[in-house]
Amino acid sequence: MTRSSALRKTVVAGALAAVSVVLFLTPFGYIPWLAGASLTIMHVPAIIGGVLEGPVVGAVVGGIFGVTSLIKAATGPQGPIDALFVNPLVSVLPRIIVGIAAWAVFAAFRGRWTAFSSALAGVAGSLTNSVLVLGALVVAKALPFAAALGVFVANSLVEAAAAGILTLGVVLAWRGIGGEGKARLANEEGGESKGR
């Protein structure tokens, strides 16, 4: 990794971490939904970090999202289930994996399919968040499986679609800013390094 590459990763990670904190501190991270529930886009910066700069940046930004979730659970839980998010195995670990999963899916479909792979990475990262968090709550016996399945169908599928659209938009904008062939995406790094 070159010095400029390391600097770029640091800057992108810092910017996306700042977005995560803003979403945590404001209502923008949660969108009102059916029956008083909320949809979240808190995991989207971690997904974008994984797609733009690779698994390490995705994991770091996801970890910051997880820590903010833990802090919220410890300082202002909204219900009995929220209190369980003080456990880092529920609040932090799944969120670290979100950025890594998004990167893996994006890298698997690299090449000319940037738009498709970006949207798919957004969906995969969001579903990773939902499955791991809900799964941890079921294992901890905090949420019955039937209830977790209901939340998944009602919330997680819509969140996944939103994450796919947002990731696609950001990645295409990033490519537009850098110019075709100049944009630095996670799957393009190796090819650029060889050309230097």
C-alpha positions in Angstrom: 0.0 0.0 0.0 1.4 3.4 -1.0 1.5 6.4 1.3 -1.2 8.2 -0.8 -3.4 5.1 -0.7 -3.1 4.8 3.1 -3.9 8.5 3.4 -6.9 8.2 1.2 -8.2 5.2 3.2 -7.7 7.2 6.4 -9.6 10.2 5.1 -12.5 8.2 3.7 -12.7 6.2 6.9 -12.8 9.4 8.9 -15.4 11.0 6.7 -17.7 8.0 6.9 -17.2 7.6 10.6 -18.2 11.3 11.0 -21.4 10.5 8.9 -22.1 7.6 11.3 -21.8 9.8 14.3 -24.1 12.4 12.8 -26.7 9.7 12.0 -26.4 8.6 15.6 -26.8 12.1 17.1 -29.7 13.1 14.8 -33.0 11.5 13.7 -31.6 11.0 10.2 -30.4 7.5 10.9 -33.9 6.2 11.6 -36.9 6.6 9.3 -40.4 6.2 10.8 -42.1 3.0 9.5 -45.1 0.8 10.1 -46.7 0.4 13.5 -44.3 2.8 15.2 -41.2 0.9 14.1 -38.2 2.6 12.4 -36.1 1.7 9.4 -32.4 2.4 9.8 -29.7 3.5 7.4 -27.0 3.6 10.1 -25.2 0.7 8.5 -24.9 2.3 5.0 -21.6 4.2 5.8 -19.9 0.9 6.7 -21.2 -0.6 3.4 -19.9 2.3 1.4 -16.6 2.2 3.2 -16.2 -1.5 2.3 -17.1 -0.8 -1.4 -14.9 2.3 -1.8 -11.8 1.4 0.2 -11.9 -2.3 1.1 -12.6 -4.5 4.1 -10.5 -2.7 6.7 -12.2 0.6 6.2 -15.6 -1.1 6.1 -14.8 -2.9 9.3 -13.6 0.3 11.1 -16.7 2.3 10.1 -18.9 -0.6 11.0 -17.2 -0.8 14.4 -17.9 2.8 15.0 -21.6 2.3 14.1 -21.6 -0.6 16.6 -20.0 1.4 19.4 -22.6 4.2 18.9 -25.3 1.5 19.1 -23.8 0.2 22.3 -23.6 3.8 23.8 -27.3 4.4 22.9 -28.3 1.2 24.5 -26.3 2.0 27.7 -27.5 5.6 28.0 -31.0 5.8 26.5 -32.6 2.4 25.8 -36.1 2.8 24.4 -37.3 -0.7 25.4 -36.3 -4.0 27.0 -34.6 -5.3 23.8 -32.5 -2.1 23.4 -30.9 -2.9 26.7 -29.4 -6.1 25.2 -27.3 -4.0 22.8 -24.9 -3.2 25.6 -23.5 -6.6 24.7 -20.8 -6.0 22.0 -21.6 -9.4 20.5 -25.0 -8.0 19.6 -24.2 -4.3 18.9 -20.6 -4.2 17.7 -19.5 -7.5 16.1 -22.3 -7.8 13.5 -21.6 -4.2 12.4 -17.9 -4.9 11.9 -18.8 -7.8 9.6 -21.2 -5.6 7.6 -18.5 -3.7 5.8 -16.5 -6.8 5.2 -19.5 -8.6 3.7 -20.3 -5.6 1.4 -16.6 -5.6 0.2 -16.7 -9.3 -0.5 -19.8 -9.1 -2.6 -18.6 -6.1 -4.5 -15.3 -7.7 -5.2 -17.0 -10.9 -6.4 -18.8 -9.0 -9.2 -16.0 -6.6 -10.1 -15.3 -5.5 -13.6 -17.8 -3.9 -15.9 -20.7 -4.5 -13.5 -19.9 -1.6 -11.1 -23.5 -0.4 -10.8 -24.9 -3.9 -10.3 -22.1 -4.9 -7.9 -22.5 -1.7 -5.9 -26.3 -2.2 -5.4 -25.8 -5.8 -4.6 -23.1 -5.0 -2.0 -25.5 -2.5 -0.4 -28.3 -5.2 -0.2 -25.8 -7.9 1.1 -24.3 -5.6 3.7 -27.8 -4.6 5.0 -29.0 -8.2 5.1 -25.8 -9.1 7.0 -26.6 -6.5 9.6 -30.2 -7.7 10.0 -29.5 -11.4 10.0 -26.6 -11.2 12.5 -28.2 -8.8 14.9 -31.6 -10.6 14.9 -29.8 -13.9 15.1 -27.9 -12.7 18.1 -31.1 -11.6 19.8 -32.7 -15.0 19.1 -29.7 -16.9 20.4 -29.7 -14.7 23.5 -33.4 -15.6 23.9 -34.3 -11.9 23.9 -36.5 -12.3 20.8 -38.6 -15.3 19.7 -37.7 -16.6 16.3 -41.2 -15.8 15.0 -40.9 -12.2 16.1 -37.4 -11.9 14.6 -38.7 -13.3 11.3 -41.6 -10.8 11.4 -39.1 -7.9 11.9 -37.0 -9.2 9.1 -39.9 -9.3 6.6 -41.4 -6.0 7.7 -38.2 -4.0 8.1 -35.0 -5.7 6.9 -36.1 -6.2 3.2 -37.0 -2.5 2.9 -33.8 -1.5 4.6 -31.8 -3.7 2.2 -33.5 -2.1 -0.8 -32.7 1.4 0.6 -29.1 0.4 1.2 -28.7 -0.9 -2.3 -30.0 2.4 -3.8 -27.9 4.6 -1.5 -24.7 2.6 -2.1 -25.3 2.6 -5.9 -25.8 6.4 -5.8 -22.7 7.1 -3.8 -20.5 4.8 -5.8 -21.6 6.2 -9.1 -21.1 9.8 -7.8 -17.6 8.8 -6.6 -16.7 7.4 -10.0 -18.1 10.6 -11.6 -15.9 12.8 -9.3 -12.8 10.8 -10.0 -13.5 10.3 -13.7 -13.8 6.9 -15.4 -10.6 5.0 -14.9 -9.4 7.4 -12.2 -11.9 6.6 -9.4 -10.4 4.5 -6.6 -12.7 1.7 -5.7 -11.8 -1.2 -3.5 -11.6 -3.7 -6.4 -9.6 -1.3 -8.6 -6.7 -0.7 -6.2 -4.7 -3.8 -7.3 -5.0 -2.9 -11.0 -3.9 0.7 -10.4 -0.9 -0.3 -8.3 0.4 -2.5 -11.1 0.2 0.3 -13.5 2.4 2.6 -11.4 
